[in-house]
Amino acid sequence: MSVAKLSASLPNSLAGFVETYRKKRGLNRSQVFEEAVRLLRSRELEAAYRQASAESDKEWENTAADGLGDEAW
């Protein structure tokens, strides 16, 4: 697995949270940040899917109702 080394500066309150979380879960700092970034990515994907599902495509609705029933498949 290829990795990139990053450096981050955090306010003391967030740095303290990272340390507490790390110790409580038995993780190292990299694992804590990896988990946090995965959660951010998941949240972004969820928002994108939500937005996409809210968009209505009238052409698709017309095509989806083309008269074929379930039994035709």
VENVEN-V443014 format. One record per run of one state. SS is the DSSP state (a for helix, b for strand, c for the rest). FROM is the first residue (numbers start at 1). TO is the last residue. If there is no record, write none. Layout:
<<SS & FROM & TO> <SS & FROM & TO>>
This chain:
<<c & 1 & 11> <a & 12 & 25> <c & 26 & 28> <a & 29 & 54> <c & 55 & 57> <a & 58 & 64> <c & 65 & 69> <a & 70 & 72> <c & 73 & 73>>
